[in-house]
């Protein structure tokens, strides 16, 4: 069989074009120019004229299945490989010669690239693929078989795609009589037609059509002209469907933690088994996305702190608290007893994390004991045994995870560095053999495997249900892992364990944030091509069609804090520009001890407290006179290098003391000591034998800086600007991101969304856009000014009025206080700061009459306010508008939670490191599903805003 390939492609002089055969069912007789490392064969093409390249290859006779692509060679080392999907041929053994007219698979438009993401390809534009039909030569000498291929990523399943033209075979411009193309996979649509030779000069176009509308492709008519050269089969690649516009699809989604879901069948929190009902409710409103918080296993401390979903015990394991026990075999044997206790937990307004997890783990053990045979060390049901083993074999991470939990259970702690025997401080394969030899440990090991098997099964089923019902499931990737995690145990070399990740000080936190995650060692990760990250993303794609990167700026740089410090004030960027003694010497800044050590004088201490007794107490507890400068103080040696040592001293002081007054005294003393500790101009860092300095983020607010001479301050202002905003530092950030984003985008086809709030370095948005990463816009957190207007948003973003880290609309508006300040003080603060700001929002952003404004917790007013915010967001250009479920409930006063405090609707407070995450919906999904009026109201408004069709 002879195959002639023609393709138009413009290259520079000296460059070459190759046909690369990826897979062939028949031996290729033509000699290959090269064989790649992957076993593919490259054939050198010949340049003809007008940028036309051609090659003819010959295969053995017989049915032929062929996959191929094109490659440009620039020089000995640099190549450009044609983007996926590969070209395909399926030919019968009766074929003698085929002529293929191809088009290079161009990098698509932004709209087409977005439509090719998993959330569209597998969900919204989901369409079953037909098998590629084998091509046969036509009967008759004046006939030719034409096989058309076109890439059409934005076709919805209910639409038809047809070729319509001026010849009879193409319907003579009648859509009803045109040639309908079928989906053969990867958004490639194909149709075969036998035409007369006289029809080869016809004009035609592609059209996408439904019963209600038709969309003709843009541009001039296509011309059906091919030099046949004896071939009786021609394969014609038409390239991309030429959409008349390049607008991005626009949809609406609901954001909530899975633990917040409430149904009549759940136990204490939302569950994997609740996802179908959640999907049904979301779809009934015309929404297309469910955005969940992380569902990773977080059982680090075995207390309420594990309710924090962004500090995973394992980035690959799922949390068992979300298991739906009624879906596990033999549940009927424990159903009655479990049901009574579950109903008690489910009656609580908030999530009882500790109690819910304890109840589920107790009955999971009972169900496991019913399924597992202690004598044989395997599962009683052979089908279950096979399925669990298959899951185990596919999950490379499962042995280390299960072994970790075995030892955690054995030694009563996840602190493998301090509480486990030294030989268990790092994972080793030999541990598995010793576990298998101990029946009790092996049973515990299999228990952990069995739990993950059911977690995977239930979440996979929920994800598939969502996809079948055209609802995108969006996951969340935490920026870090716990120090006491499986990942840090199995792969300690991938983390900078002497540092802790956080965020610099900002308007929300004067001390910055110390998240308690070990930063990544990106250089080490690069050595195996980011295998850890790639496996993490592959695991996410088992369940989710899109994902949010928590703190996406971590792809550019992270804020790192020395682990011996509590606050994040003395942190630095990583990667970073480093200032050394040599740099400062050029400006005559020699006294680095003065700049980089706490600057403490009597005047400085007095600036933090006017109480002379407290001043003397602080001095006595923490300080001593400077050895060379008499009017200054330094910290005593035991406190000099560690802020955490200050806290340890405080805890020792209050140990056994019941008096709140005395405890409060020591707390104030500690607070002053911490302020003194961080009162510096520079932060000194030592790493790998190198010393370097970084200007404090809050440098200009410190007493240390303000006590310096004017000319010295001017020098440090320049260093501060260069470090935090300078072009050299920005270049370092961008270079890092240019390595990490390609890794992410080449690993997964999920739609990538980045949480890019806070202080955004210049140019970061451009880098994200380069890799089609959606940004986040929050009306209350604009880049400039007090508020942003959704009309001004870009397309490639997610727009929301609130996030899980912020108060919902109701709490934000009434400004309920958290700190227990008295009512008089609260009202005074409201009048002075909150009310004027909100009045501006009401008048300037919403365009409302300020005579109607009120600030109390009035259901009618808050509902009207939310409806106005809702309309602004759904009509914005943003690709996705996503609302917290709390904010969505405010649209209708019947769902206004009058019996729930505004404060209790907060999901998280970032200013409290050990916050208890326990918000739960006050209305069960069954009630919402029955309320068709509410769903119709939302759906109608989304349709009017063109947020339901998504094409």
NUMAR-241831 format. One record per residue (C-alpha): x, y, z. Coordinates in steps of 0.2 Angstrom, whole numbers, plus 5000, padded with zeros to 4 digits. Layout:
XYZ/...
//
This chain:
500050005000/500750174995/500350335005/500750504999/500850645013/500750825008/500750975020/501051155018/502251225031/503351375030/505151355037/506751455037/508151405025/509151255031/507751185042/506951015039/505250935040/504950755045/503450635046/503550545062/502650375063/502050345081/501250185078/500850065063/499949905062/500949855046/502849855043/503450005034/504549965019/505250135016/506850165025/506750275040/507950425041/507950415060/507250305074/506850405090/507250345108/505450305110/505450195095/504650305083/505150325065/505550495057/505450505038/506350655029/505050755018/505450845002/505151024998/504251044982/503651234980/502651364989/503051285006/502351115000/503250965008/502850785002/503450615005/502850444999/503050285010/502550105007/501849975019/501549795018/499849745011/498449725023/497249825034/498249975041/498050075057/499250225057/499650365070/500850505065/501350685067/502550805060/504150875067/505251025062/507151015064/507951175067/509751115070/510550955077/509750985094/508151095093/506451025086/504651085085/503450935088/501650955081/500450975095/499250835100/498150755095/499050635083/498450615065/497550445062/497250335047/496250175046/496350085029/495649925022/496849795013/495949834996/496750004995/498250024984/498650214985/498050354997/498450534995/498450635012/498250825012/498650875030/498751035040/499951065054/498951065071/499251245075/499351305093/497451345094/496651505099/496451535118/494651495116/495051325108/496451285120/495251315135/493851215126/495151075125/495351065144/494650915154/493251015161/492551045143/493250895134/492650765147/491150865155/490351015146/490750965128/490750775133/490350665118/490650485115/491850445102/491450335087/492650205080/493650265065/492950175050/494150095038/494250175022/493850075006/494150124988/492550174979/491650074966/491750154948/493150234939/492550414940/492350404959/493450454973/493250424992/493550585002/493950575021/493750735030/494450775047/494250935057/494650995075/493151065083/493451085102/491951195106/490551085099/489151035112/488450855111/486750915106/487451005091/487850925074/489350965063/489150955044/489950995028/488851095016/489251144999/488751184981/488851004974/487450874976/488550764987/488750914999/486850954999/486851104987/487051225002/485551135011/486051095029/484750955030/485650865015/487450905021/488750775027/488650755045/490350725054/490550605069/491750625084/493150505083/494050565099/495050715105/493850835097/494250775080/492650745069/492750645053/491650595038/491850495023/491050525006/491150464989/491150604976/491150604957/492750674949/491750814942/491350874960/493150904965/493051094961/491651124973/491451254986/490951215004/490951265022/490751185039/489251225050/488751185068/486851175070/485451125082/483551135080/483651315086/485151385079/486551365066/488351435067/489251445050/491151445051/492051615048/492951665033/492851625014/492151465007/493351315007/493751244989/493651054986/495251044974/496450904976/497750834964/497250654964/498850574955/498050404953/497450394971/495650334974/495650384992/496050564998/496150605017/495850795019/496350875036/495351035037/496251105052/495151195064/493351245064/493451435061/492351495075/491451665071/492051735088/493451695100/492451735116/492751615131/491351515137/490551585153/489851485167/489351485185/489851375200/489551345218/491051345231/490951245247/491951125257/491350945256/491250945274/489951085274/488650985263/487150925273/485950795267/484650685276/485850535274/487550605279/488350585296/489150735304/489850815288/489650805269/490150645261/490750575245/489150485243/488250655244/489050715228/487650655216/486350755226/487450905226/487750885207/485850875204/485551035214/486951125205/486351075188/484551115192/485051295194/485951295177/487651305186/489151205178/490451195192/490651125210/492251195218/492751095233/494151125246/495450995248/494850825252/496650755257/496950655272/497450785286/497550665301/499150745308/498750785326/497150685329/496250835336/495250985329/496751055321/496550925308/494951005302/496151125292/496151055275/497651135268/498951045279/498850865272/499550715280/499750645262/499450745246/498950585237/497750505250/495950545253/495150585270/494150445277/492950565286/492050595270/491650405267/489850355265/489750205276/488050145269/488950115252/490149985260/489749805260/488949735276/488449905282/486649835285/487449735300/487949895309/486650015301/485450025316/486750065329/487750185318/486150265312/485650325329/487350395333/487550475315/485850565317/486450635334/487950715325/486950765310/485850875322/487250985326/487351155317/489251145315/490351005310/490950905325/492550855317/493350745331/491750665335/491250625317/492950555313/492950445329/491250375325/491650335307/493350255311/492550145324/491250075312/492450065298/493549945309/491949845312/491549835293/493349795289/493349655302/491849585294/492749585277/494449525282/495049355287/496349365301/496949185298/497349195279/497749385280/496649425266/494849475261/493449355262/492649405246/493749355232/493049495221/493449625235/495249545237/495549565218/494849745217/495849805232/497449715226/497249805209/497049975217/498549935228/499649885213/499150045204/499450165218/501350175220/501150295235/500050175245/501350065254/502250215262/500650295267/499950135274/501550105283/501650275290/499850255298/500450085305/501850165314/500850325319/499550205327/500950105335/501850255343/500350365346/501050515336/501450575318/503050655324/504250525316/505750625320/505550635338/504250495344/504750355333/506250245334/507750315324/507650165312/505950225307/506350405304/506350385285/505350265274/506250115268/505549975257/506149845270/504949915283/503549835272/504249655275/504349675294/502549735294/502049585284/502849475296/501849545311/499949485309/499349635320/500349765310/499949685294/498049695298/498249875302/499149905286/497749815276/496449915285/497250075279/497350015261/495549955262/494950125267/495850215253/495150085241/493350145246/493850325247/494450315229/492950215223/491650335231/492550495225/492750415207/490950375206/490450545212/491650625199/490950515185/489150565190/489650745189/490450725172/488950625165/487750765171/488850905163/489450975180/491351015182/492150955198/493551075203/494751025216/496051115226/497951095228/498651155244/500351245242/501151145256/501150985266/501350955285/503050935292/502450775300/501750705284/502050545273/502850655260/504150725271/504450555278/504550465261/505450605252/506350725264/507550775251/506150865242/505850985256/506851125264/506451065282/507451195291/506251335284/504351355286/503151425272/502051575275/501651755269/502351925272/501452055283/499952135275/498352225280/497652065287/499052015297/500352135304/501551985309/501351895292/500751715292/501751565296/500851415289/501951275296/502351195279/504151145274/504551235257/504951135242/506651115236/506251145218/508051115212/508050945220/506350905212/506950955195/508250815196/506950685192/505850805181/504650845195/504050665198/503250705215/502250855207/501750755192/501150605202/500150735213/499350805197/498950635190/498050585206/497050745206/496450705188/495750545194/494350645202/494350825196/494150915179/494851075185/495851135200/496351285210/498151305215/498151375233/499351525234/499851515215/501251645219/502151495226/502551445208/503451615207/504151625225/503751575242/503951675258/505051565270/505351585288/506651515299/505851375309/506551445325/505451595323/503551605326/503051755316/503451785298/504151955299/505951895298/505651785282/506251805265/505851755247/506451595239/507151605226/507851775230/509051905227/510351905241/511252055248/512952025257/514152125267/515052165252/513452255244/513152355259/514952415261/514852515244/513652625253/514652635269/513452525279/514652435290/513752415307/512752265301/512552205319/511552365322/510452335307/510152145308/509952125327/508552185338/508752375341/508252385360/508352545370/507352615385/506452725372/505952585361/505352475376/504252625381/503552645364/502652475367/502052505385/501952655397/501852545412/503552555421/503252395430/502952305414/504552385407/505552315421/504752145420/505152135401/506952175405/507152055419/506351915410/507151925393/508452055391/510252105397/511352255394/512252265377/514052205380/514852365371/513452495369/512852545386/511152625382/510552465372/509952295377/510152125369/509151965372/509851845384/510751705376/509351575377/508251695368/509451775356/509151665340/507451595342/505751685344/504951515349/506051515364/505051665370/503451575368/504251425378/504751545392/502951615392/502151435393/503351395407/502851555417/500951515416/501051335419/499951295434/499351475436/497451485436/497351675438/496751755422/497551925428/499251845430/499151745414/498651905405/500151995412/501351865405/500451875389/500752065387/502552035392/502751905379/501952015366/503152155370/504652035369/504151975352/503952155345/505752195352/506352025344/505752085327/506252265329/507652255315/508052335299/508752185291/508551995293/510151895293/510051725285/511351585285/511251445272/512551315265/513951415274/513351585266/512751735275/511551865267/510351995272/508552045267/507652205271/506152175282/504452185273/503852305287/505552385288/504952565287/503752535302/505052475314/505852575327/507552505322/507352595305/506652755311/508052775323/509352775309/510052945302/509153005287/510552965274/510652785281/508752765279/508852825261/510052685257/508952555265/507352615256/508252585240/508752415246/507052375252/506252435235/507552325225/507252175236/505352175236/504952265219/506552275209/506752215191/508152095196/507052015210/505552005198/506651925185/507151785198/505251755201/504851745183/506251625179/505651505192/503851515186/504451485168/505051315174/503551265185/502051315174/502651215159/502851065170/501051085177/500251115160/501150965152/500650845165/498850875166/497350935155/496350995170/495851175169/497151275180/496551415191/497651515202/497351595219/498251755215/497651875229/498751985240/500352075235/500552025217/502352055209/502252145193/502152035177/501451875186/499751895178/500651895161/501551735165/499951645171/499051705155/500451625145/500051455152/498151485152/498051495171/496451575177/496651715190/495551755204/494651925206/493751965223/492752125223/493352165241/495152135237/495552245221/497352285215/496952465218/495652565227/494352495240/493252395228/493352325210/491852325198/491552155189/491252245173/493052285173/493652105175/494652015161/493951855153/495251725159/494751735177/493651665191/492651805199/491851785216/491151905230/491951795244/493051655247/493251525261/494651635268/493451785270/491751825278/490251795267/489251945261/488151945276/489551945289/490552065279/489152185278/488552185296/490352185302/490052075317/491652075328/492651925333/493651995347/492252025360/492452215360/491052295370/489552365361/489952545363/491752525356/491052415342/489752555337/491052685337/492252585326/490752555314/490352735313/492152795310/492752665298/491552535292/490052625288/490852765276/491752625266/490152525264/489152675259/490352705245/490152525239/488252545240/488252705230/489752695218/489852505215/488052455216/487352625211/486052615225/485152755234/486152785251/484452835259/484052655259/485552585267/485652495283/486952405293/485952285304/485652095301/484052125291/483651975280/482752085267/484152205265/485552075265/484551985252/484352135240/486152175243/486651995238/485551995223/486352155216/488052085219/487551925210/486852015195/488552115193/489551955194/488551845182/488551985169/490452015170/491651955157/492451835168/492451655162/491851585178/490851665192/490851565208/489851595223/490051525241/488551425245/488151545260/488051695248/486951595236/485751555250/485551745253/484651765236/483051705244/482551765261/481651595265/483451525266/484151665276/484951585292/484151695305/484551555318/486351555314/487551695319/488451785305/490151735313/489651555312/489551555293/491351595292/492351445285/494051505289/494951645298/496751655292/497251765306/496951615318/498251485314/497351345323/495551395318/494251255319/493451235301/491751175305/490451275294/488951175288/487451215277/485951245287/484751175274/484850995268/485050965249/483450875248/482551035253/483451135240/483050995227/481251005230/481151195229/481051205210/480551395211/482251435218/483151335205/482151405191/482451585197/484351565197/484351465181/483351605172/484451735178/486051635173/485251605156/484851795153/486751825157/487251695145/488051585158/487151415155/487551375137/489451385139/489751395120/
//
